[in-house]
């Protein structure tokens, strides 16, 4: 806006808490999350990480917000859309598991908002030492698809799509 005043706000005290895993980045996701013909949500992607050669870890959470007058209301919180974690015993031997999730607007709806179709893809790369060589083997994880349903307040995110 030309006057630089917010048109809608939302406050959540204590929204981010970090200990060994630090908040790295927060970005606005402007994808077209059209939940009804008249309601479009926007996303907030929060990336967390910790730097450890022995136990690398990084994840990105997605939250979706809709505007209701001068307020923003969260309709989705805590969905992990990217995660990478692993464990290594030395510079070579160990594994890294990576998952990525996409969010699509479903053809069906509940409580007035479209369902969200979440598709999970991933890989597990295992490294082994063979003499002086470090060998990598990539296994593709089985693709999974889950539909999130709006309960009148928020989309219900199953525990296995959340995550530490």
C-alpha positions as CSV (number, residue, x, y, z in Angstrom):
1,X,0.0,0.0,0.0
2,X,1.1,3.6,-0.6
3,X,0.8,4.5,3.1
4,X,2.8,1.4,4.3
5,X,0.2,0.4,6.9
6,X,-0.7,-3.2,7.3
7,X,-4.1,-4.3,6.0
8,X,-4.3,-7.3,8.3
9,X,-2.4,-8.7,11.2
10,X,-1.9,-11.8,13.3
11,X,0.1,-12.3,16.5
12,X,1.1,-15.5,18.1
13,X,3.3,-15.0,21.2
14,X,5.9,-17.8,21.5
15,X,5.3,-19.0,17.9
16,X,8.9,-20.1,17.5
17,X,10.8,-21.9,20.1
18,X,14.2,-23.3,19.4
19,X,16.9,-25.1,21.4
20,X,19.4,-27.3,19.6
21,X,17.5,-26.7,16.3
22,X,17.6,-23.0,15.3
23,X,15.1,-21.0,13.2
24,X,17.0,-20.3,10.0
25,X,14.5,-18.5,7.7
26,X,10.9,-17.4,7.4
27,X,9.5,-16.7,3.9
28,X,6.1,-15.8,2.5
29,X,4.7,-18.4,0.1
30,X,2.5,-16.7,-2.4
31,X,1.3,-19.8,-4.2
32,X,-2.4,-19.6,-5.1
33,X,-4.0,-21.5,-2.3
34,X,-7.6,-20.9,-3.5
35,X,-9.7,-22.6,-0.8
36,X,-13.0,-21.4,-2.3
37,X,-13.7,-19.2,-5.3
38,X,-13.6,-16.2,-2.9
39,X,-11.0,-17.3,-0.3
40,X,-7.3,-17.4,-1.1
41,X,-4.8,-18.3,1.6
42,X,-1.1,-17.4,1.6
43,X,1.7,-19.4,3.2
44,X,4.5,-18.9,5.6
45,X,7.4,-21.3,5.3
46,X,9.7,-21.6,8.4
47,X,13.0,-23.4,8.0
48,X,14.8,-24.9,11.0
49,X,18.2,-26.6,11.1
50,X,21.1,-27.7,13.2
51,X,24.7,-28.2,11.9
52,X,26.1,-31.5,12.9
53,X,28.2,-33.7,10.8
54,X,27.1,-36.7,12.8
55,X,23.4,-35.9,12.9
56,X,22.5,-33.4,10.1
57,X,19.0,-32.0,10.4
58,X,16.8,-29.5,8.5
59,X,13.1,-29.1,8.1
60,X,10.6,-26.6,6.6
61,X,7.1,-26.1,8.1
62,X,4.2,-24.6,6.2
63,X,1.4,-22.5,7.7
64,X,-1.5,-21.1,5.7
65,X,-3.4,-17.9,6.6
66,X,-6.6,-16.4,5.4
67,X,-7.7,-12.8,5.8
68,X,-10.8,-12.0,7.7
69,X,-11.3,-8.2,7.7
70,X,-8.3,-6.7,9.5
71,X,-7.2,-10.0,11.0
72,X,-5.2,-13.0,9.6
73,X,-6.4,-16.4,10.8
74,X,-4.3,-19.6,10.6
75,X,-6.1,-22.4,8.8
76,X,-3.0,-24.8,8.6
77,X,-0.1,-25.0,11.0
78,X,2.8,-27.4,11.5
79,X,2.8,-29.2,8.1
80,X,6.4,-30.3,7.4
81,X,6.9,-29.8,3.6
82,X,10.6,-30.6,3.6
83,X,12.8,-32.6,5.9
84,X,16.4,-33.9,5.8
85,X,17.9,-35.9,8.6
86,X,20.7,-38.5,9.0
87,X,23.3,-40.1,11.1
88,X,27.0,-40.7,10.3
89,X,29.6,-42.6,12.3
90,X,32.5,-41.1,10.4
91,X,33.2,-38.9,7.3
92,X,31.7,-41.5,5.0
93,X,29.5,-44.1,6.7
94,X,25.9,-43.2,7.4
95,X,22.7,-42.1,5.8
96,X,20.6,-39.1,4.9
97,X,16.9,-39.3,4.5
98,X,15.1,-36.5,2.6
99,X,11.3,-36.0,2.1
100,X,9.5,-33.3,0.1
101,X,5.8,-32.6,0.2
102,X,3.6,-30.8,-2.3
103,X,0.2,-29.3,-1.5
104,X,-2.6,-29.3,-4.0
105,X,-6.1,-28.0,-3.7
106,X,-8.5,-30.9,-3.8
107,X,-11.7,-31.3,-5.8
108,X,-13.7,-31.9,-2.6
109,X,-14.4,-29.7,0.4
110,X,-15.4,-29.9,4.0
111,X,-16.9,-27.2,6.3
112,X,-16.7,-24.7,3.4
113,X,-13.0,-25.0,2.4
114,X,-11.4,-27.2,-0.2
115,X,-9.5,-30.3,1.0
116,X,-5.7,-30.2,0.7
117,X,-4.0,-33.1,-1.1
118,X,-0.5,-33.7,0.3
119,X,1.9,-35.9,-1.7
120,X,5.1,-37.1,0.0
121,X,8.2,-38.2,-2.0
122,X,11.6,-39.0,-0.6
123,X,15.0,-40.7,-0.8
124,X,17.4,-42.4,1.6
125,X,21.0,-42.2,0.6
126,X,23.3,-44.7,2.4
127,X,27.0,-44.3,2.3
128,X,29.4,-47.2,3.0
129,X,33.2,-47.4,3.1
130,X,34.8,-49.8,0.7
131,X,38.6,-49.6,1.2
132,X,39.4,-45.9,0.5
133,X,36.2,-45.3,-1.4
134,X,33.0,-44.0,-0.1
135,X,30.1,-45.6,-1.9
136,X,26.6,-44.1,-2.1
137,X,23.3,-46.0,-2.7
138,X,20.0,-44.2,-3.2
139,X,16.7,-45.8,-2.3
140,X,13.5,-44.1,-3.3
141,X,10.8,-44.0,-0.6
142,X,7.3,-45.1,-1.5
143,X,5.2,-42.1,-2.5
144,X,2.3,-41.4,-0.1
145,X,-0.8,-39.2,-0.5
146,X,-3.0,-37.9,2.3
147,X,-6.0,-35.6,2.1
148,X,-6.2,-32.9,4.8
149,X,-9.8,-31.9,5.8
150,X,-10.9,-28.6,7.2
151,X,-12.7,-29.1,10.5
152,X,-14.3,-25.6,10.6
153,X,-11.3,-24.0,12.4
154,X,-8.2,-25.6,10.8
155,X,-6.9,-28.3,8.6
156,X,-6.2,-31.3,10.8
157,X,-2.5,-32.4,10.2
158,X,-1.8,-36.0,11.2
159,X,1.2,-36.4,13.6
160,X,3.3,-38.2,11.0
161,X,3.1,-35.1,8.7
162,X,4.2,-32.8,11.6
163,X,7.5,-33.8,13.1
164,X,10.4,-32.8,15.1
